[in-house]
Amino acid sequence: MPTGARAHLPGTVVLSAENTQDHTEDTIALDVLPLDQWHRDRGARMVPFAGYEMPIQYTGEGGGIVAEHNWTRENAGLFDVSHMGQVLLSGDGLDEAVEALLPIDLSTLKLGRQRYSLLLDEDGGVLDDLMVSRWPDHLYLVVNGATKYDDIGQLREHLPDAITLNHLADHALLALQGPKAADALARHARGGYAVSDLTFMRFGTFTLAGHEVTIARAGYTGEDGFEISLPGDAAEEIASLLCAEPEVRPIGLGARDSLRLEAGLPLYGHDLSPDISPIEAGLVFGINKRRRTEGGFFGAERILRELGEGTARRRVGLIIDGRMPAREGAIVYAGEKEVGVVTSGGFSPTLGHPIAMAYIDAAYADDGTALTCEVRGKPLSATVSPMPFVPNRYFRGS
């Protein structure tokens, strides 16, 4: 396998505007989302992803990956991300125990806030990227769906017995994303303060349709938006309530993938894997300042060394000339020399041309470097570009 590439996870699909065919290389038993029938009733085309049947796009008026992508950019889209793992950790010595595994500084994570972090192996490779939130007596983690059971196993194995791990398997997770998401949600969310008072990476407890939910101002699209953790048996009522608002439509995984690519956000299993360190991936911000000096977490020896010495390769953005996208596995060249591989790629509906992420030899990773990608035996001109490709619009306060 080329440097930095990773095989597709069993039963997954490559999500893009041009490639939306069902991809079932392996016959596997698939789990069902709480909203499975709700999606089908709305014309969703369901595909295997991360062990679940999930909606990649919807049919009918307003459906299709590009239309759903553009709707989210201009209005508000509701994404079902209930395949993600939701975990509560509690117990004596919780912060110290978690800091032994994650390169996070929990002393600076205040109540009501969340932070991006990484689960690393002993060699500094990325087992998963995740979100950590400070609840009154718990830490709440959201982990990737394809890795959640491995993550839970890793946590159980390495956390001390005093720490209790509760997998919220009966919960759903919805993401309401887009510039009009706050207006639509504010009509229904009730709490001690307005949901519009939340800023990026803050959360609170609210009621929606009489159900207690946790709402965080965060997401995976580069747009302003919210993630709503709720009881699985309330998912249909709340999804229907939100989609009854004129700004909101259900949006599939295809548009979620094109949005996250434009936002320069890595996808685990493609842009991140145990073969890749967070320093190579450009995720230094996920290793908090104190931990970069003190270490004391899994993989710290490699991480601290790479922070000081640099890495042989780096994750970069690529702007591709023409209309043909360079997809995962495409080899990247500098002249005749092979210098890297594409790990995510597709056509950008917002920009009107193809974009990609790739791991490139560090000597060729500076912005503006001219390269080529080989696609179907044809060289495509590419230029190293800063990310995000489309500016993020997170709400950090007025």
Secondary structure as a PSIPRED ss2 file (coil, helix, strand):
# PSIPRED VFORMAT (PSIPRED V4.0)

   1 M C   1.000  0.000  0.000
   2 P C   1.000  0.000  0.000
   3 T C   1.000  0.000  0.000
   4 G C   1.000  0.000  0.000
   5 A C   1.000  0.000  0.000
   6 R C   1.000  0.000  0.000
   7 A C   1.000  0.000  0.000
   8 H C   1.000  0.000  0.000
   9 L C   1.000  0.000  0.000
  10 P C   1.000  0.000  0.000
  11 G C   1.000  0.000  0.000
  12 T C   1.000  0.000  0.000
  13 V C   1.000  0.000  0.000
  14 V C   1.000  0.000  0.000
  15 L C   1.000  0.000  0.000
  16 S C   1.000  0.000  0.000
  17 A C   1.000  0.000  0.000
  18 E C   1.000  0.000  0.000
  19 N C   1.000  0.000  0.000
  20 T C   1.000  0.000  0.000
  21 Q C   1.000  0.000  0.000
  22 D C   1.000  0.000  0.000
  23 H C   1.000  0.000  0.000
  24 T C   1.000  0.000  0.000
  25 E C   1.000  0.000  0.000
  26 D C   1.000  0.000  0.000
  27 T C   1.000  0.000  0.000
  28 I C   1.000  0.000  0.000
  29 A C   1.000  0.000  0.000
  30 L C   1.000  0.000  0.000
  31 D E   0.000  0.000  1.000
  32 V E   0.000  0.000  1.000
  33 L C   1.000  0.000  0.000
  34 P C   1.000  0.000  0.000
  35 L C   1.000  0.000  0.000
  36 D H   0.000  1.000  0.000
  37 Q H   0.000  1.000  0.000
  38 W H   0.000  1.000  0.000
  39 H H   0.000  1.000  0.000
  40 R H   0.000  1.000  0.000
  41 D H   0.000  1.000  0.000
  42 R C   1.000  0.000  0.000
  43 G C   1.000  0.000  0.000
  44 A E   0.000  0.000  1.000
  45 R E   0.000  0.000  1.000
  46 M E   0.000  0.000  1.000
  47 V E   0.000  0.000  1.000
  48 P E   0.000  0.000  1.000
  49 F E   0.000  0.000  1.000
  50 A C   1.000  0.000  0.000
  51 G C   1.000  0.000  0.000
  52 Y E   0.000  0.000  1.000
  53 E E   0.000  0.000  1.000
  54 M E   0.000  0.000  1.000
  55 P E   0.000  0.000  1.000
  56 I E   0.000  0.000  1.000
  57 Q E   0.000  0.000  1.000
  58 Y E   0.000  0.000  1.000
  59 T C   1.000  0.000  0.000
  60 G C   1.000  0.000  0.000
  61 E C   1.000  0.000  0.000
  62 G C   1.000  0.000  0.000
  63 G C   1.000  0.000  0.000
  64 G C   1.000  0.000  0.000
  65 I H   0.000  1.000  0.000
  66 V H   0.000  1.000  0.000
  67 A H   0.000  1.000  0.000
  68 E H   0.000  1.000  0.000
  69 H H   0.000  1.000  0.000
  70 N H   0.000  1.000  0.000
  71 W H   0.000  1.000  0.000
  72 T H   0.000  1.000  0.000
  73 R H   0.000  1.000  0.000
  74 E H   0.000  1.000  0.000
  75 N C   1.000  0.000  0.000
  76 A E   0.000  0.000  1.000
  77 G E   0.000  0.000  1.000
  78 L E   0.000  0.000  1.000
  79 F E   0.000  0.000  1.000
  80 D E   0.000  0.000  1.000
  81 V C   1.000  0.000  0.000
  82 S C   1.000  0.000  0.000
  83 H C   1.000  0.000  0.000
  84 M C   1.000  0.000  0.000
  85 G E   0.000  0.000  1.000
  86 Q E   0.000  0.000  1.000
  87 V E   0.000  0.000  1.000
  88 L E   0.000  0.000  1.000
  89 L E   0.000  0.000  1.000
  90 S E   0.000  0.000  1.000
  91 G C   1.000  0.000  0.000
  92 D C   1.000  0.000  0.000
  93 G C   1.000  0.000  0.000
  94 L H   0.000  1.000  0.000
  95 D H   0.000  1.000  0.000
  96 E H   0.000  1.000  0.000
  97 A H   0.000  1.000  0.000
  98 V H   0.000  1.000  0.000
  99 E H   0.000  1.000  0.000
 100 A C   1.000  0.000  0.000
 101 L C   1.000  0.000  0.000
 102 L C   1.000  0.000  0.000
 103 P C   1.000  0.000  0.000
 104 I C   1.000  0.000  0.000
 105 D C   1.000  0.000  0.000
 106 L H   0.000  1.000  0.000
 107 S H   0.000  1.000  0.000
 108 T H   0.000  1.000  0.000
 109 L C   1.000  0.000  0.000
 110 K C   1.000  0.000  0.000
 111 L C   1.000  0.000  0.000
 112 G C   1.000  0.000  0.000
 113 R E   0.000  0.000  1.000
 114 Q E   0.000  0.000  1.000
 115 R E   0.000  0.000  1.000
 116 Y E   0.000  0.000  1.000
 117 S E   0.000  0.000  1.000
 118 L E   0.000  0.000  1.000
 119 L E   0.000  0.000  1.000
 120 L E   0.000  0.000  1.000
 121 D C   1.000  0.000  0.000
 122 E C   1.000  0.000  0.000
 123 D C   1.000  0.000  0.000
 124 G C   1.000  0.000  0.000
 125 G C   1.000  0.000  0.000
 126 V E   0.000  0.000  1.000
 127 L E   0.000  0.000  1.000
 128 D E   0.000  0.000  1.000
 129 D E   0.000  0.000  1.000
 130 L E   0.000  0.000  1.000
 131 M E   0.000  0.000  1.000
 132 V E   0.000  0.000  1.000
 133 S E   0.000  0.000  1.000
 134 R E   0.000  0.000  1.000
 135 W C   1.000  0.000  0.000
 136 P C   1.000  0.000  0.000
 137 D C   1.000  0.000  0.000
 138 H C   1.000  0.000  0.000
 139 L E   0.000  0.000  1.000
 140 Y E   0.000  0.000  1.000
 141 L E   0.000  0.000  1.000
 142 V E   0.000  0.000  1.000
 143 V E   0.000  0.000  1.000
 144 N C   1.000  0.000  0.000
 145 G H   0.000  1.000  0.000
 146 A H   0.000  1.000  0.000
 147 T H   0.000  1.000  0.000
 148 K H   0.000  1.000  0.000
 149 Y H   0.000  1.000  0.000
 150 D H   0.000  1.000  0.000
 151 D H   0.000  1.000  0.000
 152 I H   0.000  1.000  0.000
 153 G H   0.000  1.000  0.000
 154 Q H   0.000  1.000  0.000
 155 L H   0.000  1.000  0.000
 156 R H   0.000  1.000  0.000
 157 E H   0.000  1.000  0.000
 158 H H   0.000  1.000  0.000
 159 L C   1.000  0.000  0.000
 160 P C   1.000  0.000  0.000
 161 D C   1.000  0.000  0.000
 162 A C   1.000  0.000  0.000
 163 I C   1.000  0.000  0.000
 164 T E   0.000  0.000  1.000
 165 L E   0.000  0.000  1.000
 166 N E   0.000  0.000  1.000
 167 H E   0.000  0.000  1.000
 168 L C   1.000  0.000  0.000
 169 A C   1.000  0.000  0.000
 170 D C   1.000  0.000  0.000
 171 H E   0.000  0.000  1.000
 172 A E   0.000  0.000  1.000
 173 L E   0.000  0.000  1.000
 174 L E   0.000  0.000  1.000
 175 A E   0.000  0.000  1.000
 176 L E   0.000  0.000  1.000
 177 Q E   0.000  0.000  1.000
 178 G C   1.000  0.000  0.000
 179 P C   1.000  0.000  0.000
 180 K C   1.000  0.000  0.000
 181 A H   0.000  1.000  0.000
 182 A H   0.000  1.000  0.000
 183 D H   0.000  1.000  0.000
 184 A H   0.000  1.000  0.000
 185 L H   0.000  1.000  0.000
 186 A H   0.000  1.000  0.000
 187 R C   1.000  0.000  0.000
 188 H C   1.000  0.000  0.000
 189 A C   1.000  0.000  0.000
 190 R E   0.000  0.000  1.000
 191 G C   1.000  0.000  0.000
 192 G C   1.000  0.000  0.000
 193 Y C   1.000  0.000  0.000
 194 A C   1.000  0.000  0.000
 195 V H   0.000  1.000  0.000
 196 S H   0.000  1.000  0.000
 197 D H   0.000  1.000  0.000
 198 L C   1.000  0.000  0.000
 199 T C   1.000  0.000  0.000
 200 F C   1.000  0.000  0.000
 201 M C   1.000  0.000  0.000
 202 R E   0.000  0.000  1.000
 203 F E   0.000  0.000  1.000
 204 G E   0.000  0.000  1.000
 205 T E   0.000  0.000  1.000
 206 F E   0.000  0.000  1.000
 207 T E   0.000  0.000  1.000
 208 L E   0.000  0.000  1.000
 209 A C   1.000  0.000  0.000
 210 G C   1.000  0.000  0.000
 211 H E   0.000  0.000  1.000
 212 E E   0.000  0.000  1.000
 213 V E   0.000  0.000  1.000
 214 T E   0.000  0.000  1.000
 215 I E   0.000  0.000  1.000
 216 A E   0.000  0.000  1.000
 217 R C   1.000  0.000  0.000
 218 A C   1.000  0.000  0.000
 219 G C   1.000  0.000  0.000
 220 Y C   1.000  0.000  0.000
 221 T C   1.000  0.000  0.000
 222 G C   1.000  0.000  0.000
 223 E C   1.000  0.000  0.000
 224 D C   1.000  0.000  0.000
 225 G E   0.000  0.000  1.000
 226 F E   0.000  0.000  1.000
 227 E E   0.000  0.000  1.000
 228 I E   0.000  0.000  1.000
 229 S E   0.000  0.000  1.000
 230 L E   0.000  0.000  1.000
 231 P E   0.000  0.000  1.000
 232 G H   0.000  1.000  0.000
 233 D H   0.000  1.000  0.000
 234 A H   0.000  1.000  0.000
 235 A H   0.000  1.000  0.000
 236 E H   0.000  1.000  0.000
 237 E H   0.000  1.000  0.000
 238 I H   0.000  1.000  0.000
 239 A H   0.000  1.000  0.000
 240 S H   0.000  1.000  0.000
 241 L H   0.000  1.000  0.000
 242 L H   0.000  1.000  0.000
 243 C H   0.000  1.000  0.000
 244 A C   1.000  0.000  0.000
 245 E C   1.000  0.000  0.000
 246 P C   1.000  0.000  0.000
 247 E C   1.000  0.000  0.000
 248 V E   0.000  0.000  1.000
 249 R E   0.000  0.000  1.000
 250 P E   0.000  0.000  1.000
 251 I C   1.000  0.000  0.000
 252 G C   1.000  0.000  0.000
 253 L H   0.000  1.000  0.000
 254 G H   0.000  1.000  0.000
 255 A H   0.000  1.000  0.000
 256 R H   0.000  1.000  0.000
 257 D H   0.000  1.000  0.000
 258 S H   0.000  1.000  0.000
 259 L H   0.000  1.000  0.000
 260 R H   0.000  1.000  0.000
 261 L H   0.000  1.000  0.000
 262 E H   0.000  1.000  0.000
 263 A C   1.000  0.000  0.000
 264 G C   1.000  0.000  0.000
 265 L C   1.000  0.000  0.000
 266 P C   1.000  0.000  0.000
 267 L C   1.000  0.000  0.000
 268 Y E   0.000  0.000  1.000
 269 G C   1.000  0.000  0.000
 270 H C   1.000  0.000  0.000
 271 D C   1.000  0.000  0.000
 272 L E   0.000  0.000  1.000
 273 S C   1.000  0.000  0.000
 274 P C   1.000  0.000  0.000
 275 D C   1.000  0.000  0.000
 276 I C   1.000  0.000  0.000
 277 S C   1.000  0.000  0.000
 278 P C   1.000  0.000  0.000
 279 I C   1.000  0.000  0.000
 280 E C   1.000  0.000  0.000
 281 A C   1.000  0.000  0.000
 282 G C   1.000  0.000  0.000
 283 L C   1.000  0.000  0.000
 284 V H   0.000  1.000  0.000
 285 F H   0.000  1.000  0.000
 286 G H   0.000  1.000  0.000
 287 I C   1.000  0.000  0.000
 288 N C   1.000  0.000  0.000
 289 K H   0.000  1.000  0.000
 290 R H   0.000  1.000  0.000
 291 R H   0.000  1.000  0.000
 292 R H   0.000  1.000  0.000
 293 T H   0.000  1.000  0.000
 294 E H   0.000  1.000  0.000
 295 G C   1.000  0.000  0.000
 296 G C   1.000  0.000  0.000
 297 F C   1.000  0.000  0.000
 298 F C   1.000  0.000  0.000
 299 G C   1.000  0.000  0.000
 300 A H   0.000  1.000  0.000
 301 E H   0.000  1.000  0.000
 302 R H   0.000  1.000  0.000
 303 I H   0.000  1.000  0.000
 304 L H   0.000  1.000  0.000
 305 R H   0.000  1.000  0.000
 306 E H   0.000  1.000  0.000
 307 L H   0.000  1.000  0.000
 308 G H   0.000  1.000  0.000
 309 E H   0.000  1.000  0.000
 310 G C   1.000  0.000  0.000
 311 T C   1.000  0.000  0.000
 312 A C   1.000  0.000  0.000
 313 R E   0.000  0.000  1.000
 314 R E   0.000  0.000  1.000
 315 R E   0.000  0.000  1.000
 316 V E   0.000  0.000  1.000
 317 G E   0.000  0.000  1.000
 318 L E   0.000  0.000  1.000
 319 I E   0.000  0.000  1.000
 320 I E   0.000  0.000  1.000
 321 D C   1.000  0.000  0.000
 322 G C   1.000  0.000  0.000
 323 R C   1.000  0.000  0.000
 324 M C   1.000  0.000  0.000
 325 P C   1.000  0.000  0.000
 326 A C   1.000  0.000  0.000
 327 R C   1.000  0.000  0.000
 328 E C   1.000  0.000  0.000
 329 G C   1.000  0.000  0.000
 330 A C   1.000  0.000  0.000
 331 I E   0.000  0.000  1.000
 332 V E   0.000  0.000  1.000
 333 Y E   0.000  0.000  1.000
 334 A E   0.000  0.000  1.000
 335 G C   1.000  0.000  0.000
 336 E C   1.000  0.000  0.000
 337 K E   0.000  0.000  1.000
 338 E E   0.000  0.000  1.000
 339 V E   0.000  0.000  1.000
 340 G E   0.000  0.000  1.000
 341 V E   0.000  0.000  1.000
 342 V E   0.000  0.000  1.000
 343 T E   0.000  0.000  1.000
 344 S E   0.000  0.000  1.000
 345 G E   0.000  0.000  1.000
 346 G E   0.000  0.000  1.000
 347 F E   0.000  0.000  1.000
 348 S E   0.000  0.000  1.000
 349 P C   1.000  0.000  0.000
 350 T C   1.000  0.000  0.000
 351 L C   1.000  0.000  0.000
 352 G C   1.000  0.000  0.000
 353 H E   0.000  0.000  1.000
 354 P E   0.000  0.000  1.000
 355 I E   0.000  0.000  1.000
 356 A E   0.000  0.000  1.000
 357 M E   0.000  0.000  1.000
 358 A E   0.000  0.000  1.000
 359 Y E   0.000  0.000  1.000
 360 I E   0.000  0.000  1.000
 361 D E   0.000  0.000  1.000
 362 A H   0.000  1.000  0.000
 363 A H   0.000  1.000  0.000
 364 Y H   0.000  1.000  0.000
 365 A C   1.000  0.000  0.000
 366 D C   1.000  0.000  0.000
 367 D C   1.000  0.000  0.000
 368 G C   1.000  0.000  0.000
 369 T C   1.000  0.000  0.000
 370 A E   0.000  0.000  1.000
 371 L E   0.000  0.000  1.000
 372 T E   0.000  0.000  1.000
 373 C E   0.000  0.000  1.000
 374 E E   0.000  0.000  1.000
 375 V E   0.000  0.000  1.000
 376 R C   1.000  0.000  0.000
 377 G C   1.000  0.000  0.000
 378 K E   0.000  0.000  1.000
 379 P E   0.000  0.000  1.000
 380 L E   0.000  0.000  1.000
 381 S E   0.000  0.000  1.000
 382 A E   0.000  0.000  1.000
 383 T E   0.000  0.000  1.000
 384 V E   0.000  0.000  1.000
 385 S E   0.000  0.000  1.000
 386 P C   1.000  0.000  0.000
 387 M C   1.000  0.000  0.000
 388 P C   1.000  0.000  0.000
 389 F C   1.000  0.000  0.000
 390 V C   1.000  0.000  0.000
 391 P C   1.000  0.000  0.000
 392 N C   1.000  0.000  0.000
 393 R C   1.000  0.000  0.000
 394 Y C   1.000  0.000  0.000
 395 F C   1.000  0.000  0.000
 396 R C   1.000  0.000  0.000
 397 G C   1.000  0.000  0.000
 398 S C   1.000  0.000  0.000
